[in-house]
Amino acid sequence: MPELKQKSARRLDYVTAAKALGICLVVVGHCVPSLLIRQWIYLFHMPLFFFLSGYCFKESAADDVVGYVGKKIKGLYLPFVICNLIALVFHPFFCRIGLYDPADRFTSAVGFLKYMVKILLCVKMEDVVAPMWFLPILMFVSVGFCLLTKLKTALRLPESVIHITVLVLYAVAYLLPSRGGLLRAYILVSLGLFVFDLGVLCRKYRLYERLSRFNREVCRYTLPAACFGVLAAAACYVDFNMIQMRLGNPLLVPLLHLLGIYMTLETADALSKAITKPVVYVGERTLTVLKWHYYVFFVVTVLQNKIVTGHWLTGIYAFVLYFTQSVVYKPLMFAVYALAGVAVPLMAKELCVRAGRLFAARHR
């Protein structure tokens, strides 16, 4: 029995480590100056989170659909809404300095309320928390798969019905003539559901464990390196970006997703053995980094602007800006953006937690 618990903990470690790598790739993808590196990251970093959610999905969740839906609303929908409502406070400021289009300023209370309603309906986002777009999509994907599982159990259908349904929805997403409005949401959910289902299948048939064992015993970790090389070559030709509806080939792109996911899992497994606590710490706080790293980018940009131009806010039109093209300065600033984007939100979170504990201890 203790051995079983130990194996379960190990699995949790490498999955959590994979989340840590995933959120680091999200931050890097949002600030790296190289288009090629960005395209390499986009081939698999968002699908990774859908895959891991499917990998961790338990069929028993369908026994309590209401509870499962409530959990997803609390963990995914509410953070999306709350962070967007907080960001609304900065909306007039960002419009005034030119970071947002001045035409987006609220001219009346009615306009402000309409904007709030769109946020509640998940059809509008503040740019400063734009990376959170996938939270409501992940909620719909998770709940949708849970409902399909419940329906399969209630009607005593074979499990293949779920996978066929997901595949059909995925195929239809690529056949749609338009990719705007509600169809855009359908496409995102369908793509996410497809990768989510791949995660479910991978866990059920222990595909990653088998492939990883083969890699260690036969190939000596050459498979992850090969995946890296294939993805690097593909990034030169395949332009995939879910939120911008650049979806690529429906047969090739899922294969590239899986190569990147497998490479990340292998890297995460190695990291979780070597430096368990730091990667698990980051992996358990991915939402914190996702929420706040664009705010950190803005602060870094403002400070950089002051140092280079002597002005604080003049000339800032994006959250990430490189004010010079120096071969030394540009990589240095990228390192500052990336490290600050991950570390500062985590440090701020830790300070808030400790301050809360200290306050609670003093008022007992």
ROSEFI-229753 format. One record per residue (C-alpha): x, y, z; residue number from 1. Coordinates in nm, 2 decimals, always signed. Example, Ala and Ser with C-alpha at 12.3 -4.5 7.8 and 13.67 -1.06 7.14 Angstrom:
# residues 2
((+1.23, -0.45, +0.78), 1)
((+1.37, -0.11, +0.71), 2)
# end
This chain:
# residues 364
((+0.00, +0.00, +0.00), 1)
((+0.28, +0.25, +0.08), 2)
((+0.44, +0.17, -0.26), 3)
((+0.11, +0.25, -0.43), 4)
((+0.09, +0.59, -0.26), 5)
((+0.45, +0.66, -0.36), 6)
((+0.38, +0.58, -0.72), 7)
((+0.07, +0.81, -0.71), 8)
((+0.29, +1.09, -0.56), 9)
((+0.55, +1.04, -0.84), 10)
((+0.28, +1.07, -1.10), 11)
((+0.15, +1.39, -0.94), 12)
((+0.51, +1.53, -0.94), 13)
((+0.57, +1.49, -1.31), 14)
((+0.23, +1.61, -1.40), 15)
((+0.27, +1.92, -1.18), 16)
((+0.62, +1.97, -1.31), 17)
((+0.48, +1.96, -1.67), 18)
((+0.24, +2.24, -1.56), 19)
((+0.53, +2.44, -1.44), 20)
((+0.71, +2.40, -1.77), 21)
((+0.39, +2.48, -1.95), 22)
((+0.34, +2.81, -1.77), 23)
((+0.71, +2.90, -1.82), 24)
((+0.66, +2.85, -2.19), 25)
((+0.35, +3.07, -2.18), 26)
((+0.55, +3.35, -2.03), 27)
((+0.84, +3.30, -2.27), 28)
((+0.60, +3.28, -2.56), 29)
((+0.46, +3.62, -2.46), 30)
((+0.79, +3.80, -2.44), 31)
((+1.04, +3.62, -2.66), 32)
((+1.16, +3.85, -2.95), 33)
((+1.22, +3.55, -3.19), 34)
((+0.92, +3.46, -3.40), 35)
((+1.06, +3.12, -3.47), 36)
((+1.09, +3.03, -3.10), 37)
((+0.74, +3.17, -3.04), 38)
((+0.60, +2.94, -3.32), 39)
((+0.79, +2.65, -3.17), 40)
((+0.62, +2.71, -2.83), 41)
((+0.28, +2.77, -2.98), 42)
((+0.28, +2.42, -3.14), 43)
((+0.22, +2.25, -2.81), 44)
((+0.21, +2.48, -2.50), 45)
((-0.16, +2.54, -2.49), 46)
((-0.26, +2.19, -2.60), 47)
((-0.04, +2.07, -2.31), 48)
((-0.28, +2.21, -2.05), 49)
((-0.58, +2.05, -2.22), 50)
((-0.40, +1.72, -2.24), 51)
((-0.30, +1.73, -1.88), 52)
((-0.65, +1.81, -1.78), 53)
((-0.77, +1.50, -1.97), 54)
((-0.49, +1.30, -1.83), 55)
((-0.61, +1.38, -1.48), 56)
((-0.98, +1.34, -1.55), 57)
((-1.15, +1.06, -1.35), 58)
((-1.46, +0.89, -1.49), 59)
((-1.60, +0.90, -1.13), 60)
((-1.65, +1.28, -1.18), 61)
((-1.96, +1.19, -1.39), 62)
((-2.12, +1.05, -1.07), 63)
((-2.16, +1.40, -0.94), 64)
((-2.20, +1.63, -1.24), 65)
((-2.33, +1.92, -1.04), 66)
((-2.03, +1.91, -0.80), 67)
((-1.79, +1.88, -1.09), 68)
((-1.94, +2.18, -1.27), 69)
((-1.93, +2.38, -0.95), 70)
((-1.57, +2.30, -0.91), 71)
((-1.48, +2.41, -1.26), 72)
((-1.68, +2.73, -1.22), 73)
((-1.49, +2.81, -0.90), 74)
((-1.15, +2.71, -1.04), 75)
((-1.17, +2.84, -1.40), 76)
((-1.47, +3.07, -1.46), 77)
((-1.45, +3.29, -1.15), 78)
((-1.08, +3.36, -1.18), 79)
((-1.14, +3.47, -1.54), 80)
((-1.42, +3.70, -1.45), 81)
((-1.26, +3.84, -1.13), 82)
((-0.93, +3.91, -1.30), 83)
((-1.10, +4.09, -1.59), 84)
((-1.31, +4.30, -1.35), 85)
((-1.00, +4.40, -1.16), 86)
((-0.83, +4.48, -1.49), 87)
((-1.13, +4.71, -1.57), 88)
((-0.99, +4.95, -1.31), 89)
((-0.68, +5.00, -1.53), 90)
((-0.88, +5.03, -1.85), 91)
((-0.92, +5.41, -1.85), 92)
((-0.55, +5.45, -1.76), 93)
((-0.43, +5.22, -2.04), 94)
((-0.65, +5.41, -2.28), 95)
((-0.51, +5.75, -2.16), 96)
((-0.15, +5.65, -2.21), 97)
((-0.22, +5.49, -2.55), 98)
((-0.16, +5.13, -2.46), 99)
((-0.53, +5.06, -2.54), 100)
((-0.70, +5.22, -2.84), 101)
((-0.84, +5.56, -2.71), 102)
((-1.16, +5.47, -2.89), 103)
((-1.22, +5.19, -2.64), 104)
((-1.27, +5.44, -2.36), 105)
((-1.60, +5.42, -2.17), 106)
((-1.81, +5.72, -2.25), 107)
((-2.11, +5.62, -2.04), 108)
((-2.22, +5.39, -1.76), 109)
((-2.42, +5.19, -2.01), 110)
((-2.11, +5.12, -2.21), 111)
((-1.93, +5.01, -1.90), 112)
((-2.21, +4.78, -1.80), 113)
((-2.22, +4.63, -2.15), 114)
((-1.85, +4.56, -2.13), 115)
((-1.90, +4.39, -1.79), 116)
((-2.18, +4.17, -1.93), 117)
((-1.95, +4.06, -2.22), 118)
((-1.69, +3.96, -1.96), 119)
((-1.95, +3.76, -1.77), 120)
((-2.04, +3.59, -2.10), 121)
((-1.67, +3.52, -2.17), 122)
((-1.69, +3.71, -2.50), 123)
((-1.47, +4.00, -2.40), 124)
((-1.13, +4.02, -2.22), 125)
((-0.90, +4.30, -2.10), 126)
((-0.57, +4.29, -2.28), 127)
((-0.37, +4.29, -1.96), 128)
((-0.53, +3.95, -1.87), 129)
((-0.57, +3.82, -2.23), 130)
((-0.36, +3.51, -2.15), 131)
((-0.65, +3.39, -1.94), 132)
((-0.86, +3.32, -2.26), 133)
((-0.82, +2.95, -2.22), 134)
((-0.97, +2.93, -1.87), 135)
((-1.34, +2.94, -1.99), 136)
((-1.25, +2.72, -2.28), 137)
((-1.10, +2.47, -2.05), 138)
((-1.41, +2.49, -1.83), 139)
((-1.64, +2.42, -2.13), 140)
((-1.41, +2.14, -2.24), 141)
((-1.40, +1.97, -1.90), 142)
((-1.77, +2.00, -1.84), 143)
((-1.85, +1.89, -2.19), 144)
((-1.64, +1.57, -2.15), 145)
((-1.80, +1.50, -1.81), 146)
((-2.15, +1.53, -1.96), 147)
((-2.05, +1.30, -2.24), 148)
((-1.92, +1.05, -1.99), 149)
((-2.25, +1.08, -1.79), 150)
((-2.46, +1.03, -2.10), 151)
((-2.25, +0.72, -2.20), 152)
((-2.30, +0.57, -1.86), 153)
((-2.67, +0.65, -1.84), 154)
((-2.74, +0.50, -2.18), 155)
((-2.50, +0.22, -2.14), 156)
((-2.32, +0.31, -2.46), 157)
((-1.97, +0.18, -2.54), 158)
((-1.69, +0.42, -2.45), 159)
((-1.59, +0.45, -2.82), 160)
((-1.90, +0.67, -2.86), 161)
((-1.73, +0.95, -2.67), 162)
((-1.42, +0.93, -2.87), 163)
((-1.61, +0.92, -3.20), 164)
((-1.82, +1.22, -3.09), 165)
((-1.51, +1.42, -3.00), 166)
((-1.35, +1.33, -3.33), 167)
((-1.66, +1.44, -3.53), 168)
((-1.68, +1.77, -3.34), 169)
((-1.31, +1.82, -3.42), 170)
((-1.36, +1.75, -3.79), 171)
((-1.65, +1.99, -3.81), 172)
((-1.44, +2.27, -3.66), 173)
((-1.20, +2.25, -3.95), 174)
((-1.49, +2.24, -4.20), 175)
((-1.66, +2.56, -4.08), 176)
((-1.65, +2.84, -4.34), 177)
((-1.64, +3.11, -4.08), 178)
((-1.43, +3.14, -3.76), 179)
((-1.58, +3.44, -3.59), 180)
((-1.84, +3.49, -3.31), 181)
((-1.99, +3.18, -3.16), 182)
((-1.83, +2.96, -3.42), 183)
((-1.49, +3.08, -3.29), 184)
((-1.59, +2.96, -2.94), 185)
((-1.71, +2.63, -3.09), 186)
((-1.38, +2.57, -3.27), 187)
((-1.17, +2.65, -2.96), 188)
((-1.38, +2.41, -2.75), 189)
((-1.37, +2.14, -3.01), 190)
((-0.99, +2.16, -3.05), 191)
((-0.95, +2.16, -2.67), 192)
((-1.19, +1.87, -2.63), 193)
((-1.00, +1.67, -2.89), 194)
((-0.66, +1.71, -2.70), 195)
((-0.84, +1.65, -2.37), 196)
((-0.96, +1.32, -2.50), 197)
((-0.61, +1.23, -2.61), 198)
((-0.50, +1.28, -2.25), 199)
((-0.78, +1.06, -2.13), 200)
((-0.68, +0.78, -2.37), 201)
((-0.31, +0.82, -2.29), 202)
((-0.38, +0.77, -1.92), 203)
((-0.62, +0.48, -1.97), 204)
((-0.38, +0.28, -2.19), 205)
((-0.07, +0.41, -2.00), 206)
((+0.09, +0.52, -2.33), 207)
((+0.32, +0.77, -2.18), 208)
((+0.45, +0.53, -1.92), 209)
((+0.52, +0.26, -2.18), 210)
((+0.69, +0.50, -2.42), 211)
((+0.89, +0.65, -2.14), 212)
((+1.01, +0.31, -2.03), 213)
((+1.10, +0.22, -2.38), 214)
((+1.29, +0.54, -2.42), 215)
((+1.49, +0.48, -2.10), 216)
((+1.57, +0.12, -2.16), 217)
((+1.64, +0.13, -2.54), 218)
((+1.68, +0.48, -2.68), 219)
((+1.85, +0.65, -2.38), 220)
((+1.64, +0.97, -2.39), 221)
((+1.69, +1.02, -2.77), 222)
((+1.32, +1.03, -2.83), 223)
((+1.27, +1.37, -2.65), 224)
((+1.56, +1.51, -2.85), 225)
((+1.41, +1.38, -3.17), 226)
((+1.08, +1.54, -3.08), 227)
((+1.26, +1.87, -3.02), 228)
((+1.43, +1.85, -3.36), 229)
((+1.10, +1.77, -3.54), 230)
((+0.92, +2.06, -3.37), 231)
((+1.20, +2.30, -3.45), 232)
((+1.18, +2.21, -3.82), 233)
((+0.80, +2.22, -3.81), 234)
((+0.81, +2.57, -3.66), 235)
((+0.97, +2.70, -3.98), 236)
((+0.66, +2.59, -4.18), 237)
((+0.36, +2.54, -3.95), 238)
((+0.20, +2.85, -3.80), 239)
((-0.03, +2.73, -3.53), 240)
((-0.21, +2.96, -3.28), 241)
((-0.54, +2.86, -3.13), 242)
((-0.67, +3.20, -3.01), 243)
((-0.59, +3.37, -3.34), 244)
((-0.75, +3.08, -3.54), 245)
((-0.44, +2.98, -3.72), 246)
((-0.51, +2.61, -3.70), 247)
((-0.29, +2.44, -3.96), 248)
((-0.35, +2.09, -4.10), 249)
((-0.60, +1.89, -3.89), 250)
((-0.39, +1.57, -3.92), 251)
((-0.04, +1.71, -3.89), 252)
((-0.10, +1.96, -3.60), 253)
((-0.23, +1.70, -3.35), 254)
((+0.08, +1.49, -3.42), 255)
((+0.30, +1.79, -3.34), 256)
((+0.10, +1.86, -3.03), 257)
((+0.17, +1.50, -2.91), 258)
((+0.54, +1.53, -2.99), 259)
((+0.57, +1.85, -2.78), 260)
((+0.36, +1.71, -2.50), 261)
((+0.57, +1.40, -2.48), 262)
((+0.89, +1.60, -2.49), 263)
((+0.76, +1.82, -2.20), 264)
((+0.65, +1.52, -1.99), 265)
((+0.99, +1.36, -2.03), 266)
((+1.16, +1.69, -1.93), 267)
((+0.92, +1.73, -1.64), 268)
((+0.98, +1.38, -1.52), 269)
((+1.36, +1.44, -1.52), 270)
((+1.31, +1.77, -1.34), 271)
((+1.07, +1.63, -1.08), 272)
((+1.34, +1.38, -0.98), 273)
((+1.63, +1.63, -0.97), 274)
((+1.47, +1.94, -0.83), 275)
((+1.13, +1.83, -0.70), 276)
((+1.03, +2.12, -0.47), 277)
((+1.09, +2.42, -0.70), 278)
((+0.91, +2.28, -1.01), 279)
((+0.62, +2.14, -0.80), 280)
((+0.60, +2.48, -0.63), 281)
((+0.56, +2.66, -0.96), 282)
((+0.33, +2.39, -1.11), 283)
((+0.09, +2.43, -0.82), 284)
((+0.07, +2.81, -0.88), 285)
((+0.04, +2.83, -1.26), 286)
((-0.28, +3.04, -1.22), 287)
((-0.10, +3.30, -1.02), 288)
((+0.16, +3.34, -1.30), 289)
((-0.10, +3.34, -1.57), 290)
((-0.30, +3.62, -1.39), 291)
((-0.03, +3.87, -1.33), 292)
((+0.26, +3.82, -1.57), 293)
((+0.13, +4.09, -1.81), 294)
((+0.12, +4.34, -1.53), 295)
((+0.48, +4.26, -1.46), 296)
((+0.57, +4.30, -1.82), 297)
((+0.41, +4.65, -1.82), 298)
((+0.62, +4.75, -1.51), 299)
((+0.94, +4.62, -1.68), 300)
((+0.85, +4.81, -2.00), 301)
((+0.79, +5.13, -1.81), 302)
((+1.12, +5.11, -1.62), 303)
((+1.30, +5.02, -1.94), 304)
((+1.14, +5.32, -2.12), 305)
((+1.25, +5.55, -1.83), 306)
((+1.61, +5.42, -1.85), 307)
((+1.64, +5.44, -2.23), 308)
((+1.43, +5.75, -2.32), 309)
((+1.40, +5.93, -2.00), 310)
((+1.02, +5.91, -2.00), 311)
((+0.79, +5.69, -1.80), 312)
((+0.48, +5.64, -2.01), 313)
((+0.54, +5.82, -2.34), 314)
((+0.57, +5.59, -2.64), 315)
((+0.45, +5.27, -2.47), 316)
((+0.21, +5.10, -2.70), 317)
((+0.26, +4.73, -2.60), 318)
((+0.32, +4.54, -2.27), 319)
((+0.65, +4.40, -2.41), 320)
((+0.88, +4.64, -2.59), 321)
((+1.25, +4.62, -2.68), 322)
((+1.37, +4.98, -2.71), 323)
((+1.71, +4.89, -2.87), 324)
((+1.82, +4.61, -3.11), 325)
((+2.16, +4.55, -2.95), 326)
((+2.27, +4.19, -2.96), 327)
((+2.35, +4.22, -2.59), 328)
((+2.07, +4.44, -2.47), 329)
((+1.79, +4.25, -2.64), 330)
((+1.86, +3.90, -2.50), 331)
((+1.92, +4.06, -2.16), 332)
((+1.58, +4.23, -2.16), 333)
((+1.42, +3.91, -2.27), 334)
((+1.58, +3.73, -1.97), 335)
((+1.44, +4.01, -1.74), 336)
((+1.09, +3.99, -1.89), 337)
((+1.08, +3.61, -1.86), 338)
((+1.23, +3.57, -1.52), 339)
((+1.03, +3.86, -1.37), 340)
((+0.71, +3.73, -1.54), 341)
((+0.74, +3.40, -1.35), 342)
((+0.91, +3.51, -1.03), 343)
((+0.74, +3.83, -0.94), 344)
((+0.38, +3.70, -0.93), 345)
((+0.50, +3.40, -0.72), 346)
((+0.69, +3.63, -0.48), 347)
((+0.40, +3.86, -0.45), 348)
((+0.17, +3.56, -0.38), 349)
((+0.40, +3.43, -0.12), 350)
((+0.42, +3.77, +0.06), 351)
((+0.04, +3.80, +0.06), 352)
((+0.00, +3.45, +0.21), 353)
((+0.26, +3.52, +0.48), 354)
((+0.11, +3.86, +0.56), 355)
((-0.23, +3.69, +0.59), 356)
((-0.10, +3.43, +0.82), 357)
((+0.08, +3.70, +1.03), 358)
((-0.24, +3.91, +1.05), 359)
((-0.45, +3.61, +1.15), 360)
((-0.20, +3.51, +1.42), 361)
((-0.20, +3.85, +1.57), 362)
((-0.58, +3.86, +1.59), 363)
((-0.65, +3.53, +1.74), 364)
# end
